[in-house]
């Protein structure tokens, strides 16, 4: 779509965007259909009981619905609970779209983890290693992203929206602070789904949605977009902690405070480094490049990565 987004062919409109989106979905579905047809996966199925199929897929549908409500309902409530709801929703959207884009990494990781954990559910050492690696990598990205947004919200705002509003700064800071909780839910929620612990996960999500709605009704009338961010912080971190305890209990993983102390110390160190760079280096993009480079070096030097890569290769050959 870049030829339209940048006006190289013709300026993009909402109608053209929807047409391109529809064409993309049709193309992907046709490709999948022909792939399945070629492998004879569409011809070999016998008669099935529709009720049985619906009962089997119902937990997955409930999880997707509840997670969608948890992620999206706040913007809907914000627009309707404030007299200036459209303005507040627009301010919230400027930050939320960044959070949503950053969550794509977690979503892709979760897509991998569900299948991997389900296949190797009896290999506890392997699962412990892969979950630890996923959590380490995702939390490193989340901490770096949220801290950068905390220290340089005005830079982000000027680069993307060409404005410098203090309210927008605060919303960007608080909204992106939810990213670590998003990643924790993606990792441990995926483990619960793969282990067929649907009841536990659905109850956690129901509680999180209820808390989110309650705090939104309480905070939105007085605080607007900032209230949405506060409600998201409370409900998502509560959901993340509950998923962590439920998944580690189900997998019988030992719980230790050492990894969390390490992440806390690393977060404090990175925050101090960003504040130091902010006062000594006046080009923000140099600071961003240095931060990304340090993050890549730290992640690639983790010994667990080499172990996991070797295990994955062994699994692929097996």
C-alpha positions as a printed Julia matrix, in Angstrom:
318×3 Matrix{Float64}:
   0.0     0.0    0.0
   2.98    2.34   0.12
   2.35    3.52  -3.45
  -0.99    4.89  -2.23
   0.05    5.98   1.27
   2.84    8.16  -0.08
   0.88    9.36  -3.1
   3.18    7.78  -5.7
   0.19    6.54  -7.69
  -2.88    8.34  -6.33
  -3.85    9.69  -2.9
  -5.36    7.1   -0.61
  -8.97    7.45   0.56
 -10.99    5.46   3.07
 -12.85    3.72   0.23
  -9.61    2.78  -1.51
  -8.16    1.54   1.78
 -11.18   -0.72   2.37
 -10.97   -2.03  -1.21
  -7.29   -2.87  -0.78
  -8.02   -4.54   2.56
 -10.81   -6.61   1.04
  -8.59   -7.62  -1.88
  -5.85   -8.69   0.55
  -8.21  -10.85   2.6
  -9.65  -12.49  -0.52
  -6.17  -13.19  -1.86
  -5.02  -14.79   1.4
  -8.14  -16.94   1.72
  -7.93  -18.13  -1.88
  -4.28  -19.04  -1.36
  -5.14  -21.04   1.77
  -8.06  -22.73   0.01
  -5.91  -23.93  -2.89
  -3.18  -25.05  -0.48
  -5.63  -27.17   1.51
  -7.29  -28.45  -1.66
  -3.94  -29.52  -3.1
  -3.14  -31.42   0.09
  -6.6   -33.06  -0.11
  -7.48  -31.77   3.34
 -10.84  -30.51   2.11
 -11.87  -33.82   0.56
 -10.91  -36.35   3.21
 -13.19  -35.18   6.01
 -16.18  -37.34   6.82
 -19.48  -36.31   8.32
 -19.18  -34.53  11.63
 -21.57  -33.58  14.39
 -21.96  -29.8   14.21
 -22.9   -29.59  17.89
 -19.73  -31.42  18.9
 -17.59  -29.12  16.74
 -19.21  -25.99  18.17
 -18.72  -27.29  21.72
 -15.03  -27.9   21.01
 -14.39  -24.46  19.54
 -16.57  -22.54  22.04
 -13.76  -22.04  24.63
 -11.47  -20.56  21.97
 -14.24  -18.24  20.81
 -14.92  -17.15  24.39
 -11.23  -16.4   24.99
 -10.95  -14.38  21.77
 -14.14  -12.46  22.6
 -13.08  -11.66  26.16
  -9.57  -10.6   25.14
 -11.07   -8.39  22.44
 -13.37   -6.79  25.01
 -10.47   -6.3   27.4
  -8.38   -4.61  24.73
 -11.02   -2.54  22.91
 -13.92   -1.74  25.2
 -12.26    1.24  26.88
 -12.2     3.31  23.69
 -15.9     2.6   23.14
 -16.79    3.63  26.7
 -14.59    6.72  26.52
 -16.48    8.08  23.53
 -19.87    7.62  25.23
 -19.22    8.55  28.86
 -17.8    12.02  28.23
 -19.41   15.1   26.67
 -16.18   15.56  24.69
 -15.95   11.81  24.08
 -14.9    12.04  20.43
 -11.99   14.35  21.3
 -10.88   12.18  24.24
 -11.17    9.01  22.14
  -8.99   10.62  19.48
  -6.34   11.5   22.07
  -6.47    7.97  23.46
  -6.21    6.51  19.97
  -2.96    8.39  19.29
  -1.3     6.34  22.03
  -3.3     3.13  21.76
  -2.36    2.55  18.13
   1.3     2.53  19.23
   0.48    0.0   21.96
  -1.47   -2.11  19.49
   1.38   -2.09  16.98
   3.95   -3.02  19.65
   1.7    -5.89  20.75
   2.08   -7.55  17.33
   5.37   -9.03  18.57
   3.57  -10.57  21.51
   0.74  -11.8   19.31
   3.16  -13.59  16.97
   4.95  -15.12  19.94
   1.65  -16.29  21.38
   0.7   -17.9   18.06
   3.92  -19.91  18.2
   3.65  -20.78  21.89
   0.13  -22.25  21.72
   1.18  -24.87  19.16
   4.6   -25.5   20.71
   3.36  -25.93  24.28
   0.5   -28.18  23.16
   2.92  -30.41  21.26
   5.51  -30.62  24.06
   3.24  -30.42  27.11
   4.94  -33.4   28.78
   8.47  -32.05  28.35
   8.58  -29.69  31.35
  12.29  -28.67  31.04
  11.77  -27.69  27.4
   8.61  -25.74  28.21
  10.31  -23.98  31.11
  13.17  -22.94  28.83
  10.98  -21.73  25.96
   8.65  -19.77  28.25
  11.62  -18.21  30.02
  13.17  -17.23  26.71
   9.92  -15.81  25.37
   9.35  -13.85  28.55
  12.92  -12.53  28.65
  12.86  -11.34  25.05
   9.39   -9.8   25.22
   9.93   -8.08  28.56
  13.21   -6.62  27.3
  11.39   -5.1   24.34
   8.47   -3.97  26.51
  10.63   -2.28  29.14
  12.73   -0.5   26.53
   9.63    0.66  24.63
   7.68    1.86  27.65
  10.7     3.63  29.16
  11.46    5.4   25.89
   7.85    6.58  25.74
   8.09    7.72  29.37
  11.22    9.82  28.78
  10.52   11.07  25.24
   6.73   11.34  24.79
   6.94   14.78  23.17
   9.41   13.49  20.58
   7.07   10.65  19.67
   4.13   13.04  19.48
   5.93   15.55  17.27
   7.3    12.86  14.95
   3.95   11.13  14.41
   1.3    13.8   14.92
   3.18   17.13  14.66
   1.75   18.34  17.96
   3.09   19.0   21.46
   0.19   18.73  23.88
   1.0    17.87  27.54
  -2.18   15.78  27.8
  -1.12   13.69  24.81
   2.29   13.21  26.43
   0.73   11.84  29.61
  -1.59    9.52  27.69
   1.34    8.14  25.63
   3.35    7.53  28.79
   0.57    5.74  30.66
  -0.77    3.8   27.68
   2.56    2.29  26.65
   3.29    1.41  30.29
   0.7    -1.38  29.81
   2.91   -3.16  27.25
   4.77   -5.44  29.74
   1.41   -6.68  31.03
   0.28   -7.36  27.46
   3.33   -9.54  26.88
   2.92  -11.41  30.16
  -0.67  -12.26  29.22
   0.44  -13.38  25.76
   3.04  -15.77  27.21
   1.18  -17.28  30.16
  -2.26  -17.02  28.57
  -0.94  -18.99  25.6
   0.38  -21.64  27.98
  -3.02  -21.95  29.67
  -4.75  -22.22  26.29
  -2.33  -24.87  25.02
  -2.8   -26.89  28.22
  -6.59  -26.76  27.74
  -7.05  -24.83  30.98
  -9.91  -22.95  29.37
 -12.01  -22.59  32.5
  -9.22  -20.97  34.49
  -8.24  -18.61  31.69
 -11.84  -17.6   30.95
 -12.49  -16.84  34.64
  -9.35  -14.69  34.77
 -10.41  -12.81  31.64
 -13.96  -12.34  32.92
 -12.61  -10.85  36.13
 -10.21   -8.59  34.22
 -12.98   -7.34  31.92
 -15.24   -6.65  34.91
 -12.48   -4.7   36.69
 -11.69   -2.78  33.51
 -15.32   -1.8   32.95
 -15.8    -0.79  36.6
 -12.73    1.45  36.67
 -13.6     2.95  33.29
 -17.08    3.91  34.51
 -15.51    5.43  37.6
 -12.54    7.23  36.0
 -13.65    8.27  32.51
 -16.15   10.99  33.57
 -13.47   12.82  35.57
 -10.19   11.91  33.84
 -11.1    11.03  30.24
  -8.33    9.35  28.27
  -6.02    9.34  31.3
  -8.69    7.43  33.22
  -8.8     4.83  30.45
  -5.05    4.35  30.78
  -5.24    3.96  34.56
  -8.06    1.4   34.23
  -6.01   -0.51  31.65
  -2.95   -0.52  33.92
  -4.95   -1.97  36.83
  -6.89   -4.61  34.88
  -4.1    -5.78  32.58
  -1.45   -6.11  35.29
  -3.95   -7.91  37.49
  -4.76  -10.27  34.61
  -1.05  -10.81  33.9
  -0.27  -11.71  37.52
  -3.22  -14.12  37.68
  -2.13  -15.81  34.41
   1.41  -16.16  35.74
   0.32  -17.92  38.95
  -2.2   -20.12  37.14
   0.24  -21.22  34.42
   3.17  -21.89  36.75
   0.9   -23.88  39.07
  -0.44  -25.98  36.18
   3.06  -26.65  34.84
   4.52  -27.18  38.33
   7.23  -24.6   37.65
   9.22  -23.36  40.63
   8.53  -19.71  41.41
  11.46  -17.47  42.12
  11.81  -13.75  42.66
  15.3   -13.66  41.09
  14.14  -13.15  37.47
  11.78  -10.37  38.54
  14.5    -8.69  40.6
  16.77   -8.87  37.55
  14.13   -7.28  35.31
  13.44   -4.6   37.91
  17.14   -3.73  38.21
  17.53   -3.72  34.42
  14.48   -1.46  34.11
  15.86    1.01  36.67
  19.27    0.97  34.99
  17.78    1.59  31.55
  15.61    4.41  32.87
  18.61    6.12  34.47
  20.59    5.66  31.24
  17.82    7.26  29.17
  17.6    10.24  31.52
  21.4    10.6   31.39
  21.43   10.45  27.6
  18.58   12.95  27.47
  20.66   15.51  29.35
  23.91   14.87  27.44
  22.85   13.94  23.9
  20.51   16.32  22.11
  19.6    14.08  19.17
  16.89   11.7   20.22
  17.34    9.37  17.26
  20.94    8.74  18.29
  19.67    7.78  21.75
  17.1     5.48  20.16
  19.74    3.83  17.98
  22.03    3.29  20.99
  19.15    1.82  23.02
  18.17   -0.59  20.26
  21.79   -1.66  19.8
  22.19   -2.33  23.53
  18.95   -4.28  23.57
  20.04   -6.44  20.64
  23.43   -7.13  22.25
  21.86   -8.1   25.58
  19.24  -10.38  24.03
  21.65  -12.14  21.65
  24.12  -12.81  24.45
  21.63  -14.7   26.6
  22.86  -18.26  27.03
  19.3   -19.56  27.05
  18.87  -18.5   23.43
  21.55  -20.9   22.23
  20.02  -23.68  24.29
  16.56  -23.04  22.9
  17.79  -22.83  19.32
  19.51  -26.19  19.74
  16.36  -27.71  21.23
  14.2   -26.32  18.44
  16.54  -27.77  15.82
  16.37  -31.14  17.55
  12.58  -30.94  17.62
  12.47  -30.08  13.92
  14.66  -33.07  13.01
  12.57  -35.33  15.24
